[in-house]
Amino acid sequence: MTHYALNRRHAILQQYIQKFQLANVLPDVLLHAMTLEAFEKGERIITQGEMPHAIYFLVEGRSKVYTTSQDGRSLILTFTTPFTVISDIEFIERRPYLNTVEAVTDGYYLKLPLTLVEQYGMQHLPFMTFMLKTLTRKFYDNANALHFNFLHSVDVRFASYLLAMTHEEPNVPIHDLKDVAQMIGTSYRHLNRIIGQLSDAGYIERAQRTIRILNREQLLHLAKYNIYEER
């Protein structure tokens, strides 16, 4: 990386630190140790089952959080937007990652090595207060996610999935419909029926490996604004 690129990266890092007021939360030693990481769409930030090595802060872009069962089935828990802390539960519990977090769009994440957080963050009251508030909100969001997955119908869950995947553009790439069905907790056959119904209603248009949203307002109404996102 060139000297210019390093300086630019450092400037962007400082902008995010200022934007999210992290100097009020982190001790100086952690602020200086923080790095800016770029993840492309589809890249994993953390993977379920691996041991944590860092805490990440989502500051630009969007990511999805999902869990995978032993038989390979995946279920979406939520979509995250800035400002979100990733791997905070694992940091407190000293356990492997509970879920996988994958970038839905290109984005920036601030990274702190876990060893330094354990050494300097645990004794810093503003940081621990911040982590407590973050964990409290996350438990609330997870409870909402379970409520959403178990109590809402498949058409509501699929509409919410499409809306969460298309924040700024109308097209949703669909590489494998079976994966999407697993993600929202339904069967491939049932999801095909739902897609047909939404297409007939004029809400979406299905093309090869792509679903295009034609009427976002109607999808929002169908989803009752219950989008897979942390609130």
C-alpha positions in Angstrom: 0.0 0.0 0.0 1.4 3.4 -1.0 2.1 6.2 1.5 -0.8 8.2 0.0 -3.2 5.2 0.4 -2.1 4.7 4.0 -2.7 8.4 4.8 -6.1 8.3 3.2 -7.0 5.2 5.1 -6.0 6.8 8.3 -8.0 9.9 7.5 -11.1 7.8 6.9 -10.5 5.9 10.1 -10.3 9.2 12.1 -13.5 10.4 10.4 -15.4 7.3 11.6 -14.0 7.6 15.1 -15.2 11.2 15.3 -18.6 10.5 13.6 -19.5 7.8 16.2 -17.8 9.6 19.1 -15.6 6.6 19.9 -13.1 8.8 21.8 -15.7 9.0 24.5 -15.9 5.2 24.8 -12.4 3.8 24.1 -9.1 4.5 25.9 -6.3 6.1 23.9 -4.4 2.9 23.5 -7.3 1.2 21.8 -8.0 4.2 19.6 -4.5 4.0 18.4 -4.7 0.2 17.8 -7.9 0.4 15.8 -7.7 -0.3 12.1 -10.0 0.2 9.2 -11.0 -2.9 7.3 -12.9 -3.1 4.0 -15.1 -6.0 3.2 -16.7 -6.7 -0.2 -20.2 -7.8 -0.8 -20.5 -11.6 0.1 -17.4 -11.6 2.3 -17.6 -13.0 5.8 -16.6 -10.8 8.6 -16.9 -13.6 11.2 -17.8 -17.3 10.9 -19.9 -19.3 13.3 -17.9 -21.8 15.3 -14.5 -20.0 15.0 -12.8 -18.5 18.0 -13.0 -14.7 18.2 -9.8 -12.8 17.6 -11.2 -9.2 17.2 -14.2 -6.9 17.8 -15.6 -5.2 14.8 -17.6 -2.1 14.4 -19.8 -1.7 11.3 -19.5 1.9 10.2 -20.4 1.8 6.5 -22.5 -0.7 4.6 -24.8 -3.5 5.6 -24.4 -7.1 6.7 -26.6 -10.1 7.5 -26.4 -12.3 10.6 -27.4 -15.9 10.3 -27.0 -19.1 12.2 -26.4 -22.6 10.7 -27.5 -25.9 12.2 -25.4 -29.0 12.3 -27.3 -30.4 9.2 -26.3 -27.3 7.2 -29.6 -25.4 7.4 -29.2 -21.6 7.8 -31.6 -19.1 9.3 -31.4 -15.3 9.0 -31.5 -13.6 12.4 -31.2 -10.0 11.3 -29.6 -7.5 9.0 -27.3 -4.9 10.5 -26.6 -1.2 9.6 -24.1 1.3 11.1 -23.4 1.6 14.0 -23.2 -2.1 15.1 -20.8 -4.0 17.3 -19.9 -7.5 16.0 -18.6 -10.3 18.3 -19.4 -8.5 21.5 -21.2 -11.4 23.1 -18.3 -13.7 22.3 -15.9 -11.2 23.8 -17.8 -11.3 27.1 -18.4 -15.0 27.1 -15.0 -16.1 25.8 -16.7 -18.6 23.4 -16.7 -19.3 19.7 -18.8 -17.1 17.4 -22.5 -17.9 17.8 -23.4 -16.7 14.3 -21.9 -15.9 10.9 -21.9 -12.2 9.8 -21.6 -11.6 6.0 -21.4 -8.4 4.1 -24.5 -7.6 2.0 -22.9 -4.6 0.5 -19.3 -3.3 0.3 -18.5 -1.7 3.5 -16.1 -0.5 6.2 -15.5 -2.0 9.6 -13.3 -0.8 12.4 -11.3 -3.6 14.0 -9.8 -4.0 17.5 -7.6 -7.0 18.4 -9.3 -9.0 21.2 -6.1 -9.3 23.2 -5.8 -5.5 23.5 -9.5 -5.1 24.3 -9.1 -7.7 27.1 -6.0 -5.9 28.4 -7.2 -2.3 28.3 -10.9 -2.3 27.7 -12.0 -4.3 30.7 -10.7 -1.8 33.1 -12.2 1.2 31.2 -15.6 2.1 32.7 -16.9 4.0 29.7 -16.1 1.1 27.4 -17.7 -1.5 29.6 -20.8 0.7 30.1 -21.0 1.0 26.3 -20.7 -2.8 25.9 -23.4 -3.4 28.5 -25.8 -1.1 26.6 -24.9 -2.8 23.3 -25.5 -6.3 24.7 -28.8 -5.3 26.2 -30.0 -4.0 22.8 -28.7 -7.1 21.0 -30.6 -9.4 23.3 -33.8 -7.4 22.7 -33.2 -7.5 18.9 -32.6 -11.3 19.0 -35.8 -11.8 20.9 -37.6 -9.8 18.2 -35.9 -11.9 15.5 -37.1 -15.1 17.0 -40.6 -13.7 17.3 -40.5 -12.6 13.7 -39.3 -16.0 12.4 -41.8 -18.1 14.3 -44.9 -16.0 14.3 -45.0 -14.3 10.8 -46.1 -16.0 7.6 -43.7 -16.9 4.8 -44.9 -14.1 2.5 -44.2 -11.5 5.3 -40.7 -13.0 5.9 -39.9 -13.1 2.2 -41.1 -9.6 1.6 -39.0 -8.4 4.6 -36.0 -10.3 3.2 -36.3 -8.6 -0.2 -36.6 -5.2 1.4 -33.6 -5.7 3.6 -31.5 -6.9 0.6 -32.5 -3.9 -1.5 -31.9 -0.8 0.5 -30.8 1.3 -2.5 -31.3 -0.8 -5.6 -34.3 -2.8 -6.8 -32.6 -6.0 -7.8 -31.9 -9.0 -5.5 -29.5 -11.5 -6.9 -30.7 -15.1 -6.2 -28.0 -17.6 -6.8 -29.8 -20.5 -5.1 -33.5 -20.3 -4.2 -33.1 -23.3 -1.8 -30.6 -21.2 0.2 -33.1 -18.3 0.4 -35.8 -20.7 1.5 -33.6 -22.1 4.3 -32.6 -18.6 5.3 -36.2 -17.5 6.0 -37.3 -20.9 7.4 -39.5 -22.4 4.7 -39.4 -25.0 1.9 -38.2 -24.5 -1.6 -41.7 -25.4 -3.0 -43.5 -23.0 -0.7 -41.2 -20.2 -1.5 -41.8 -20.8 -5.2 -45.5 -20.4 -4.6 -45.0 -17.2 -2.7 -42.8 -15.8 -5.5 -45.5 -16.7 -8.0 -48.2 -14.9 -5.9 -46.1 -11.8 -5.5 -45.3 -11.7 -9.2 -49.0 -12.1 -10.2 -49.8 -9.2 -7.8 -47.2 -7.0 -9.5 -45.0 -6.6 -6.5 -41.9 -8.3 -8.0 -40.6 -9.6 -11.2 -38.6 -12.8 -11.5 -35.8 -13.2 -13.9 -32.9 -15.6 -14.2 -31.1 -15.5 -10.8 -32.6 -12.1 -10.0 -35.8 -10.8 -8.4 -36.7 -7.2 -9.2 -38.9 -5.2 -6.8 -41.6 -3.4 -8.8 -43.7 -2.0 -6.0 -41.7 -1.3 -2.8 -44.6 0.4 -1.0 -46.8 -2.7 -1.4 -44.0 -4.9 -0.1 -43.6 -2.7 2.9 -47.3 -2.9 3.5 -47.2 -6.7 3.2 -44.3 -6.9 5.6 -46.0 -4.6 8.0 -42.7 -2.8 8.2 -41.2 -5.8 10.1 -37.9 -5.8 8.2 -35.1 -8.1 9.2 -33.0 -5.3 10.8 -31.7 -4.4 14.2 -33.8 -1.7 15.6 
